[in-house]
């Protein structure tokens, strides 16, 4: 059975959700699944805005056919070539052989690489660039190039008739859609924001400069609706979500808060981390979150580093180096270019603690980040004689948060 819904005049949602997929990009856990959004514009000419992942391919094709209701398909607009949105291109070309591909020049080599058997359709593509328009009748699509948000060929399409921005992967989030298609129909801040932040930080986070460029372009458009390729559609409170993207893409903390991230072999480093977290909270710092890096996925820890202004890292010394989950997090933070944070360090080593020095060396690669002078060194297990050391570190963290 098809499952379609009108999101704006003449614009029909034809996407589908996958609740079986365990890991997005075979990397990021998605216990709530994910949606693959696609849209059909019905006018004098018809246009399909991107396709979907092969996992929902049958449902997607049924939805498109239902939306067209016997009409032909004139254009297939390709905003993004990642396979979770482009896998069904060949199936669309076979089902509607008269369709013309609309894309930009950077998309063409990718089309040829993924679909070498469709040379004629690719050669006949209508190539667009920044500011070009595609007239469908009452609806006119204006194209906004968005390179490296988060692939080089990415573009967005703005429908001037309805104020709908087809935003590719920008403004997307993990999570399958339920009975509610729009962000204002759910409690987004409670139920979706963590996944939206985790999606941004891990998928797009490296490209903050490019996101800022797109936000400047978007700011000049009279946007009424944001239709992303993943997650709920935005038609209200756009400024609130755009504000989140502005913060995230400038690597500014979302909260004046603390996240304590620890790795621990036998529980002693965990105990020290918990003691420091409790003392930070006792100093009036709200929203102190604690995570075990051996249990939490690294993508969740990365998301918390995007949220919090101050990050406490606790690691044992392991084979003369850092405990592997801590090292993996720091490598990710460096790769994603986290900036503008304050770090506090807890180290443990039964005979030769050196993890604070090793963590500091990795943190030096991050821009505009500060490592607090106060640190906590544990030799095996925290003891009562170190209460003053715990208090001193908690004082320093509280001061960093409260300014």
URNORWO-V357099 format. One line per field, one symbol per residue. psi: psi as a letter, one per 20 degrees, with the letter a starting at -180 (. if undefined). burial: b if it has 9 or more other ideal C-beta (glycine too) atoms within 8 Angstrom, else e. A space follows every 10 residues. Layout:
psi = ???
burial = ???
//
This chain:
psi = pqnrppirpj pppjarqojh phppkkgppm hjaqqoqqqp pobhqqppnr crqhhkgggg hggghgghli rrogqopohp jphiiihjgh hghhhmiiqp pprrhihghg ghghmiilgg hghjqopqap iqqopidhpp pppoplpkmj rhiprqppoh hikpoojciq krqqpqqcip hqhiirnghg ihgghgghgg ghgihhlggh ghghhgghhi qmphppnriq aqqpiqkhhg hhhghgggij kqqhqmappo pqqpgjighg ggghgggghg hijjoqloqp poiigqqhhh ggghhhgqhp ppppprpokj bqpghggggh gghghikqrl qpqqppqqoh hmpjhgghgg hhhiiqqkqp pqhprpppnf qqrhijhhgg gggggggggh gi.
burial = eeebeebbeb bbbbbbbbee bebbeeebeb ebbbbbbbbb bbbebbbbbb bbbeebbebb bbbbbbbbee eebbbbbbbb bebebbbbbb bbbebeeebb bbbbebbbeb bbebbeebee bbeebbebbe eeebebeebb bbbbbbbbbb eebbbbbbbe bbbbbbbbbb bbbbbbbeee bbbbebebee ebbebbbbbb bbbbbebbeb bbbbbebbee bebebbbbbb bbbbbeebee bbebbbbbbb bebbeebbbb bbbbbeebbb bbbbbbbebb bebebeebbb bbbeeeebbb bbbbbbbbbb bbbbbbbbee ebbebbbbbb bbbbebbbbb bbbbbbbbbe eebbbbebbb ebbeebeebe bbebbbbbbe ebeeebeebb bbbbbbbbeb bee
//
